[in-house]
Structures are given as structure tokens and as C-alpha cells.
Amino acid sequence: MRTKRVEKFKRYRRKKIRNYFLFIFVLPSLVLAIGYLISSLIILPVMNG
């Protein structure tokens, strides 16, 4: 019983850490990359043309 609970909490903690990593690092960099693509493909040609 004890080992199962410990494994369950370990798994939960790992999942929580993975979610934090996703929201702190991956999501902002993805937003920056999408913003850069939009500005370079849409806004800059409109401004120059």
C-alpha cells in the first residue's frame, strides 16, 4: 500500500513539474515565434508596399 501511494505521488509530482516547464518555457517561446512569423510575413510586407 505504502509503495503504491509513494509512486502515485511521485508520478503526480513529475506531471506537475512537466506542466510548469510547459507553461514557463515552451508556451512563451511558441508565442514569440508565432508573433515573429506573423510580423515578418504579414506586417512588414504591408508596411513596405
N, C-alpha and C positions, 0 to 999 in steps of 0.2 A: 504494500500500500504506500509506504513512505517513498520508495524509489519512483513509483508512478507519479506521485504528486510533484516530486522534485523535477522529474523530466518534463512534466506538464508546464511547470513554471519556467523552466529553462527555455522551453520552446516558445512560451508566451513572451519572455524577455527578448529572445532573438527576433521574434516577429516585430516587437515594438521598436527595437533598435533599427531594424531594416526599414520600417516605416519612417522613423525620424530621419534616417540617411536619405531616403527618397525625397522627403519634403524639404530638407535643408540643402541638399546638393544638386540632385537631379532635376527637380522641378524648376528652380530659378535658372539654371543653365539652359534648360529647354526653352523657357520663356525668352531668355536673352537671344538664343539662336533664332527662334521664330521671329522675334522683333527685328533682328538684323536682316534676315531674309526678306521680310516684308518691306523694310525701308530701302534695301538695296535693289529690290526687283520692281517695286511699285512707286514709291515716293520719289526717289532720285531721278528716274527717267521722266516723270511728270514735271519735276522742277526744272530739269534741263531742257525739256522740249517745249 
